[in-house]
Amino acid sequence: MTQLPRTMLLVLVALVGAPTLRAQQATEGFQSGDVVRLEVEGDTLFTGTFTVGPGPALTLPVIGEIPLAGVHRVALEAHLQQQLGRYLRNPVIRAKALIRLSILGEVARPGIYAVPTDLVLADAVMVAGGPTQDAKFAATRIERGSERLLEGDRLQQALARGLTVDDLNLRAGDQIFVPQVTRRDPESKWRVLGILLTVPVAIFTITRLGK
């Protein structure tokens, strides 16, 4: 399968021309199975990637469990700074929350990926290699079990605005699905030509949307 480069993906998003979709207030907490990437400056013991366990709680060497119940993902670094400060003197830490998303359908490398929660949604698709030339990217949808969380114009707005996984309050186990173009779908025939003809306008549109 041949994939579309990231530049073409962003151009395609800009061509939709959808109105603004506001980011939600990030309120998602941690679940068992989430991942935390932790770096403590000058300390290798607490530097690494750790999986969130039941509780939810993060189990670190020597220290043991650090509760994460009620901690929003955006507040992770401040929370760990406070907790590790009980054991280390003035620790300098960097912490990033990751969740496992299924990225399936017409992407170059379908699978389950642990992605940072501050990752832009369009880049989440690119983690799986980006959409293939057979993808009907405008029909991409985000699902949670049998529920469709985001699709159509609203999903295109999220892409155009550069909203992140956390902005959209996605959870571990959510699925990003990129369907295949049907044989009768004219999108397959005209997609590449339309992109090439409108690149200058699309780049200007992306700049304006980002303001």
Wavefront OBJ file of the C-alpha trace (Angstrom):
o trace
v 0.000 0.000 0.000
v 1.212 3.486 -0.848
v 0.809 6.149 1.824
v 0.101 9.848 1.494
v 2.865 12.091 2.892
v 2.042 14.315 5.878
v 2.070 17.479 3.739
v -0.679 16.095 1.498
v -2.641 15.018 4.569
v -2.608 18.553 5.981
v -3.505 20.007 2.598
v -6.449 17.622 2.307
v -7.654 18.697 5.742
v -7.444 22.365 4.789
v -9.517 21.780 1.653
v -12.504 20.819 3.778
v -12.918 24.421 4.883
v -14.971 23.541 7.966
v -15.826 26.092 10.698
v -13.970 26.156 13.978
v -14.304 23.305 16.449
v -13.355 24.323 19.955
v -11.095 22.111 22.029
v -12.790 20.486 24.982
v -11.467 21.006 28.458
v -9.168 18.039 28.958
v -10.696 16.077 31.823
v -9.619 12.511 31.172
v -7.805 10.760 33.980
v -5.611 7.696 33.916
v -6.699 4.114 33.356
v -4.935 0.860 34.013
v -2.832 0.104 30.942
v -1.948 3.720 30.164
v 1.737 4.498 29.825
v 3.896 7.175 31.448
v 7.237 8.229 30.020
v 9.269 9.661 32.892
v 12.661 11.345 32.914
v 14.309 12.475 36.158
v 17.357 14.605 35.521
v 20.517 13.000 36.864
v 18.728 9.855 38.029
v 18.520 6.705 35.913
v 16.499 4.727 38.450
v 13.298 6.663 37.841
v 13.902 7.377 34.168
v 12.003 5.100 31.817
v 8.601 4.066 30.537
v 6.137 2.735 33.100
v 2.689 1.195 32.729
v -0.160 2.440 34.907
v -1.585 -0.319 37.089
v -4.864 -0.818 38.950
v -5.968 2.024 41.168
v -4.937 3.693 38.935
v -1.407 3.968 40.248
v 2.121 4.222 38.929
v 4.618 1.810 40.491
v 8.189 3.122 40.584
v 11.357 1.334 41.768
v 12.025 1.601 45.524
v 9.217 4.162 46.027
v 6.396 1.830 45.117
v 2.909 3.003 44.153
v 2.097 6.630 43.362
v -1.702 7.069 43.199
v -3.060 8.687 40.045
v -6.754 8.629 40.940
v -8.277 12.020 40.187
v -5.152 13.250 38.385
v -5.871 14.645 34.932
v -3.370 13.761 32.255
v -2.430 17.406 31.721
v -1.490 17.642 35.423
v 0.749 14.561 35.420
v 4.113 16.326 35.489
v 3.158 18.638 38.365
v 1.744 15.698 40.315
v 4.871 13.590 39.896
v 7.064 16.586 40.724
v 5.267 16.854 44.053
v 5.293 13.116 44.776
v 8.952 12.568 43.910
v 9.843 15.662 45.930
v 9.022 13.616 49.026
v 11.945 11.306 48.255
v 14.355 13.393 46.158
v 15.729 16.864 46.786
v 14.417 19.370 44.210
v 13.932 16.831 41.417
v 13.802 18.099 37.850
v 11.415 15.877 35.947
v 9.761 15.595 32.581
v 6.719 13.373 32.322
v 4.473 12.558 29.401
v 1.248 10.591 29.393
v 0.646 8.101 26.586
v -2.468 6.121 25.714
v -2.928 3.142 23.455
v -5.072 3.864 20.403
v -6.039 1.495 17.608
v -5.285 3.106 14.242
v -6.886 0.904 11.622
v -8.216 0.743 8.079
v -6.458 2.340 5.124
v -3.229 3.354 6.832
v 0.223 2.090 5.966
v 0.793 0.224 9.249
v -2.506 -0.593 11.030
v -2.103 -1.502 14.679
v -2.236 -0.414 18.304
v 0.062 2.470 19.216
v 0.978 4.207 22.485
v 0.763 7.878 21.554
v 1.410 11.001 23.651
v -1.791 12.673 24.778
v -0.474 16.040 23.583
v -0.044 14.659 20.060
v -1.995 16.459 17.353
v -4.726 14.231 15.919
v -3.345 14.416 12.371
v 0.045 13.260 13.672
v -1.630 10.348 15.447
v -2.702 9.070 12.027
v 0.848 9.557 10.778
v 2.176 7.332 13.589
v 0.599 4.473 11.641
v 2.320 5.598 8.448
v -0.440 7.922 7.258
v -3.398 7.190 4.968
v -2.868 5.127 1.844
v -3.830 6.242 -1.644
v -6.942 4.077 -1.317
v -8.078 5.893 1.826
v -11.244 7.960 1.967
v -9.745 10.263 4.538
v -12.732 12.604 4.671
v -14.760 9.680 6.068
v -12.312 8.934 8.901
v -14.022 8.336 12.238
v -13.116 7.885 15.890
v -14.929 5.127 17.747
v -15.247 3.968 21.339
v -16.688 0.480 21.273
v -19.898 0.711 19.251
v -20.123 4.490 19.718
v -18.885 6.903 17.059
v -17.283 9.797 18.908
v -16.231 11.960 16.009
v -16.678 11.822 12.250
v -17.533 13.905 9.212
v -17.266 17.670 9.462
v -16.530 17.683 13.186
v -13.529 15.408 12.781
v -12.252 17.489 9.858
v -12.591 20.586 12.026
v -10.536 18.907 14.754
v -7.813 18.095 12.231
v -7.835 21.585 10.741
v -7.590 23.218 14.175
v -4.693 21.018 15.225
v -6.535 19.589 18.240
v -4.681 17.016 20.301
v -5.622 13.615 21.669
v -6.116 15.271 25.067
v -8.207 18.134 23.626
v -10.621 15.496 22.349
v -10.572 13.546 25.630
v -9.710 10.265 23.918
v -9.203 7.199 26.084
v -7.130 4.052 25.894
v -8.821 1.617 23.533
v -10.422 4.263 21.323
v -10.100 3.569 17.615
v -9.221 5.813 14.691
v -10.560 4.168 11.540
v -9.759 5.310 7.997
v -12.129 3.651 5.498
v -11.391 2.651 1.937
v -12.624 4.528 -1.092
v -15.376 2.632 -2.880
v -15.024 1.964 -6.576
v -17.822 4.366 -7.364
v -16.376 7.090 -5.182
v -15.017 9.934 -7.361
v -12.730 11.010 -4.513
v -10.169 8.387 -5.519
v -9.935 9.704 -9.075
v -9.705 13.401 -8.336
v -7.984 13.555 -4.923
v -4.364 13.876 -6.074
v -5.213 16.264 -8.933
v -7.237 18.483 -6.618
v -4.425 18.593 -4.059
v -1.835 19.582 -6.659
v -4.040 22.335 -8.080
v -4.871 23.860 -4.713
v -1.635 23.581 -2.721
v -0.968 27.373 -2.585
v -4.518 28.116 -1.377
v -4.468 25.264 1.115
v -1.188 26.337 2.704
v -2.573 29.849 3.145
v -5.746 28.373 4.687
v -3.736 26.312 7.192
v -1.832 29.451 8.239
v -5.041 31.401 8.746
v -6.693 28.588 10.746
v -3.709 28.369 13.035
v -4.070 31.961 14.179
l 1 2 3 4 5 6 7 8 9 10 11 12 13 14 15 16 17 18 19 20 21 22 23 24 25 26 27 28 29 30 31 32 33 34 35 36 37 38 39 40 41 42 43 44 45 46 47 48 49 50 51 52 53 54 55 56 57 58 59 60 61 62 63 64 65 66 67 68 69 70 71 72 73 74 75 76 77 78 79 80 81 82 83 84 85 86 87 88 89 90 91 92 93 94 95 96 97 98 99 100 101 102 103 104 105 106 107 108 109 110 111 112 113 114 115 116 117 118 119 120 121 122 123 124 125 126 127 128 129 130 131 132 133 134 135 136 137 138 139 140 141 142 143 144 145 146 147 148 149 150 151 152 153 154 155 156 157 158 159 160 161 162 163 164 165 166 167 168 169 170 171 172 173 174 175 176 177 178 179 180 181 182 183 184 185 186 187 188 189 190 191 192 193 194 195 196 197 198 199 200 201 202 203 204 205 206 207 208 209 210 211
